Amino acid sequence: MDYGNLISGAFGYTKEALWGKWGRWLVLVILSLIQAFTLFLVPLWSGYIVRVLAGERPAPDVEGWGRLFLDGWKLNIITLIYLIPVILVLAVFGGIAAISAIAARGLDNPDVWASAVAAAATGVVIAAVVWVIISIISMFAIVRFAHTGSFLQVFSFGAIFRHIGRIGWGSWIVAVIILALIGLAYAVVTGLITTIPVVGWIVNLFLGVVYGIFHARYLAAAYESVPAPG
C-alpha cells in the first residue's frame, strides 16, 4: 500500500471538494453544527460522510436530505453496536467492581478507595485495548457498509477479514496508525487555534469539515486499494 498516495490523494479530494466551493463548505459546517447541538439526533453531516466513504467521485453535492438522515442514523447505530464491548468492559471493571468494593468494606477505609481506583483504572486500560482492536475492524466495516449500501454487511466478518487479508493485515494496521497520527496532529493544531478568542472556534468549524472529508476519503481509498472479495 502506497501511504504517500493515500495521504496526497485524500488531500487532493478534500481540496477539490471544498476549495472554491464556499457554499458547499458553509452548508457542511452548518450540518456539523446541527449534528453536534442535537447530540447526533440529526446526523446529516454523518450522512454526507457516508457518501464520501462510499467512494463517490468527485465529492458529492449536499442533496437528498432524507437519504443523508437515514445514512447518518445507520452510521450512529453501527458505531454504537461496535462500542458495546467497550461499554461492557467499562461497566464491569469501572462500575460494578468499584461499587462492590465500596459497598462491601465501607467508605472510610482508604484501602477500599485504592481497590476501587485500581478496578476503575484496570477497566479503562482494558477498554482502551478493546477499543483499539475493535476500531481496526469497525473502520473497515463502516467503509464496507458505505460501499455496499447494506447495513448487514458491517457484520459480514468473513468477507471483512478476507478483504483485509487481501490488503494485508499489517498494511491495514499501518494505514490506521498513520491516520491516527494525522488525527493527533490535527487535534494539536486545532487546540492551538482554539486559544484565539472567537475567531479560533470559527476557524475550527471549517477545519473540522476539512478533516472529516479527508479522514473518510483516506479510509475509502485504503479500502479500494484491493478489490473486495465476491
C-alpha positions as CSV (number, residue, x, y, z in Angstrom):
1,M,0.0,0.0,0.0
2,D,1.4,3.4,-1.0
3,Y,0.7,5.5,2.1
4,G,2.0,8.7,0.4
5,N,-0.5,8.4,-2.3
6,L,-3.2,7.7,0.2
7,I,-2.5,10.9,2.0
8,S,-2.0,13.1,-1.1
9,G,-5.0,11.6,-2.8
10,A,-7.2,12.2,0.2
11,F,-5.9,15.7,0.5
12,G,-6.5,16.4,-3.2
13,Y,-10.0,15.0,-3.0
14,T,-10.7,17.2,0.0
15,K,-9.3,20.3,-1.7
16,E,-11.4,19.7,-4.8
17,A,-14.5,19.1,-2.6
18,L,-14.2,22.4,-0.7
19,W,-11.8,24.9,-2.2
20,G,-13.7,27.4,-4.3
21,K,-17.0,25.7,-3.4
22,W,-17.7,28.0,-0.5
23,G,-21.4,27.4,-0.4
24,R,-20.9,23.6,0.0
25,W,-18.3,24.2,2.7
26,L,-20.6,26.5,4.6
27,V,-23.5,24.1,4.4
28,L,-21.4,21.3,5.7
29,V,-20.2,23.4,8.6
30,I,-23.9,24.2,9.4
31,L,-24.8,20.4,9.2
32,S,-21.9,19.6,11.5
33,L,-23.1,22.2,14.0
34,I,-26.7,20.9,13.8
35,Q,-25.4,17.4,14.4
36,A,-23.4,18.5,17.4
37,F,-26.1,20.5,19.0
38,T,-28.7,17.8,18.6
39,L,-26.3,15.2,20.0
40,F,-26.3,13.3,16.7
41,L,-30.1,13.1,16.6
42,V,-30.0,14.9,13.2
43,P,-26.9,13.3,11.7
44,L,-26.9,14.9,8.3
45,W,-23.2,15.5,8.4
46,S,-22.6,11.8,9.1
47,G,-24.8,11.0,6.2
48,Y,-22.6,13.1,3.9
49,I,-19.5,11.4,5.3
50,V,-21.1,8.0,4.3
51,R,-21.2,9.2,0.7
52,V,-17.5,10.1,0.8
53,L,-16.8,6.7,2.4
54,A,-18.7,5.1,-0.4
55,G,-16.1,6.3,-2.8
56,E,-18.2,8.9,-4.7
57,R,-16.0,10.9,-7.1
58,P,-15.9,13.8,-7.4
59,A,-17.1,14.7,-3.9
60,P,-20.9,14.6,-3.8
61,D,-23.1,17.7,-3.5
62,V,-25.2,18.1,-0.4
63,E,-28.6,16.8,-1.6
64,G,-31.1,14.1,-0.9
65,W,-31.7,15.1,2.7
66,G,-33.8,12.1,3.5
67,R,-31.0,9.7,2.4
68,L,-28.4,11.8,4.4
69,F,-30.6,11.5,7.5
70,L,-31.1,7.7,7.2
71,D,-27.4,7.0,6.4
72,G,-26.4,9.2,9.3
73,W,-28.6,7.2,11.6
74,K,-27.3,3.9,10.3
75,L,-23.8,5.1,11.0
76,N,-24.9,6.1,14.5
77,I,-26.3,2.6,15.1
78,I,-23.3,0.8,13.7
79,T,-20.9,2.9,15.8
80,L,-23.0,2.2,18.9
81,I,-23.1,-1.6,18.3
82,Y,-19.4,-1.8,17.8
83,L,-18.9,0.1,21.0
84,I,-20.9,-2.3,23.1
85,P,-17.9,-4.5,24.1
86,V,-16.1,-1.3,25.3
87,I,-19.1,-0.2,27.3
88,L,-19.5,-3.6,28.9
89,V,-15.8,-3.7,29.9
90,L,-16.2,-0.2,31.5
91,A,-19.3,-1.2,33.2
92,V,-17.8,-4.4,34.7
93,F,-14.4,-3.0,35.8
94,G,-15.1,0.7,36.2
95,G,-18.6,0.4,37.7
96,I,-19.5,-3.0,39.2
97,A,-16.1,-3.8,40.7
98,A,-15.6,-0.4,42.3
99,I,-19.2,-0.2,43.6
100,S,-18.9,-3.7,45.0
101,A,-15.7,-3.0,46.8
102,I,-17.0,0.2,48.4
103,A,-20.3,-1.4,49.4
104,A,-18.5,-4.4,51.0
105,R,-15.9,-2.6,53.0
106,G,-17.2,0.9,53.7
107,L,-16.3,4.4,52.6
108,D,-13.9,5.3,55.3
109,N,-11.3,2.7,54.6
110,P,-8.6,4.1,52.4
111,D,-7.8,0.5,51.2
112,V,-11.3,0.4,49.8
113,W,-10.7,3.5,47.7
114,A,-7.4,2.1,46.5
115,S,-9.0,-1.1,45.3
116,A,-11.8,0.9,43.7
117,V,-9.4,3.1,41.8
118,A,-7.4,0.1,40.8
119,A,-10.5,-1.6,39.4
120,A,-11.5,1.5,37.5
121,A,-8.0,2.0,36.1
122,T,-7.9,-1.6,35.0
123,G,-11.3,-1.2,33.3
124,V,-10.1,1.9,31.5
125,V,-6.9,0.2,30.3
126,I,-8.7,-3.0,29.1
127,A,-11.5,-0.9,27.5
128,A,-8.8,1.1,25.6
129,V,-7.2,-2.0,24.3
130,V,-10.6,-3.4,23.2
131,W,-11.5,-0.1,21.6
132,V,-8.2,-0.1,19.5
133,I,-8.8,-3.7,18.4
134,I,-12.4,-3.1,17.5
135,S,-11.6,0.2,15.7
136,I,-9.2,-1.6,13.3
137,I,-12.1,-3.8,12.3
138,S,-15.0,-1.3,12.6
139,M,-13.5,1.3,10.4
140,F,-13.2,-1.2,7.6
141,A,-16.7,-2.5,8.3
142,I,-18.1,1.0,8.1
143,V,-16.5,1.6,4.7
144,R,-17.9,-1.7,3.5
145,F,-21.3,-0.6,4.6
146,A,-20.9,2.7,2.7
147,H,-19.7,0.8,-0.5
148,T,-22.4,-1.9,-0.4
149,G,-25.3,0.2,0.9
150,S,-26.2,-2.8,3.1
151,F,-26.4,-2.3,6.9
152,L,-25.9,-6.0,7.5
153,Q,-22.5,-6.0,5.7
154,V,-20.9,-4.4,8.7
155,F,-21.4,-7.8,10.4
156,S,-20.2,-9.9,7.5
157,F,-16.9,-10.7,9.3
158,G,-15.8,-13.4,6.9
159,A,-15.9,-11.0,3.9
160,I,-14.4,-8.2,6.0
161,F,-11.5,-10.4,7.1
162,R,-10.9,-11.8,3.6
163,H,-10.8,-8.2,2.2
164,I,-8.4,-7.0,4.9
165,G,-6.3,-10.2,4.2
166,R,-6.0,-9.3,0.6
167,I,-4.8,-5.8,1.5
168,G,-2.6,-7.3,4.3
169,W,-3.4,-7.0,8.0
170,G,0.0,-5.3,8.5
171,S,-0.7,-2.8,5.7
172,W,-4.2,-2.0,7.0
173,I,-3.0,-1.5,10.6
174,V,-0.2,0.7,9.5
175,A,-2.7,2.8,7.4
176,V,-4.9,3.1,10.5
177,I,-1.9,4.2,12.7
178,I,-0.9,6.8,10.1
179,L,-4.4,8.1,10.1
180,A,-4.4,8.2,13.9
181,L,-1.1,10.2,13.9
182,I,-2.7,12.7,11.4
183,G,-5.7,12.9,13.7
184,L,-3.4,13.7,16.6
185,A,-1.6,16.4,14.7
186,Y,-5.0,17.8,13.7
187,A,-6.1,17.8,17.4
188,V,-2.9,19.7,18.4
189,V,-3.3,22.3,15.7
190,T,-7.0,22.9,16.4
191,G,-6.2,23.0,20.1
192,L,-3.7,25.9,19.5
193,I,-6.2,27.7,17.2
194,T,-8.9,27.5,19.9
195,T,-6.8,29.8,22.0
196,I,-7.6,32.6,19.6
197,P,-10.6,34.4,21.0
198,V,-13.8,34.0,18.9
199,V,-12.1,33.6,15.6
200,G,-10.4,30.4,16.7
201,W,-13.5,28.3,17.2
202,I,-15.0,29.6,13.9
203,V,-11.8,28.5,12.0
204,N,-12.0,25.1,13.7
205,L,-15.6,24.6,12.5
206,F,-14.3,24.9,8.9
207,L,-11.2,22.8,9.6
208,G,-13.5,20.1,11.2
209,V,-15.2,19.7,7.8
210,V,-11.9,19.5,6.1
211,Y,-10.6,16.8,8.4
212,G,-13.9,14.9,8.3
213,I,-13.8,14.6,4.5
214,F,-10.0,13.9,4.4
215,H,-10.5,11.1,7.0
216,A,-13.4,9.5,5.1
217,R,-11.6,9.7,1.7
218,Y,-8.4,8.2,3.2
219,L,-10.3,5.2,4.5
220,A,-12.2,4.8,1.3
221,A,-9.0,4.8,-0.8
222,A,-7.4,2.3,1.5
223,Y,-10.4,0.1,1.2
224,E,-10.4,0.4,-2.6
225,S,-6.7,-0.4,-2.9
226,V,-7.6,-4.0,-3.4
227,P,-10.9,-5.3,-5.0
228,A,-13.4,-6.6,-2.5
229,P,-13.9,-10.3,-2.5
230,G,-17.0,-11.6,-4.2
